[in-house]
């Protein structure tokens, strides 16, 4: 069970989960509920998850959103490279 699966965490409040992460969790859950078969997660969701991972850590975001760690890490690193820092070819 992720830290976002319930409205409250074990300590009784959910203030430790950033609002942006909760919003993306809701968006991802809606997509998961509506998808048919084994569709890929949309690029927009991966991109948003990558931004969150750069801010809050890949581990925290992958656990909270139930996303594959290594894929999220690659997305976060690729987006970081496109933001004016290192360039990847």
N, C-alpha and C positions, 0 to 999 in steps of 0.2 A: 504494500500500500504506500503510495507516495505522500509527501507532505501536503499535497494539494487535493487528495482524494476526499478529505472531509473539510468542513468549514472551520474546524478548530484543530489545532495540533495537540500533542500530548500535554503540553503545558496549559492548555485552555484558551490560547489565543493564536491567531494566525498572522500576527504582525511581523513575524520574521520572514514571511514570503512576500517578495516585492509584488506590487500591484501589476506591473508589466508581465511578470511571470504568470500570475493568476489569469490575466486576460488571454495570454497565449495558450495556457492550459485549456481554457474554455473553448477557444477557437479550434484547437487540436482535437478536443473531445467531440465537438460538433462534427468536424470532418470525419473522425473515426466512426461516429454513429451513422453518418449518411453514406459512407463509401460502399461500393459494391465490389466484392471480391478482394483481391490483393493489390489494390491501387497504390501507387507510390505517394508518399507524403508530398504535397505541393511545394514547389520551390520557395514560395513566399513564406510558408511556415518554417522551412529550414533556415531561410535567411533571418527571420525574426529570432529564431532559436539561437543562431550563431551570434547575433548581436547581444543577446542576453548572456550567452556563454562567455563572451569576452568581458562582460561586466561582472558577472557573478560566479564564474568558473564553469568549465565544461562538466565536471562531475555533478555539481549541484543541479544544473539545468537538465542534464541527461536523466538523472534520477527522478526529479520532480515531474518531468514531462514524459517519462518512459520512452526516451529516444536512445538509439544506439550510440554509445560513447565515442567510438572512433570516427563514425560518420560526422557527428556533431563537431568533434575536434577539427576535422578537415574543413568543414564549412566555416567554423570560426576563424581558423588560420587563413583561409582563402579570402574571406571578407576583410580581415585585418590587413592583408597584403594589398587589397584594392583601395584602401582608405588613405593613400598617400605615403605609406611607409614603404616597406619592401615591395618590390614588384616580382611576380612569379611569371615565368614563361614556360 
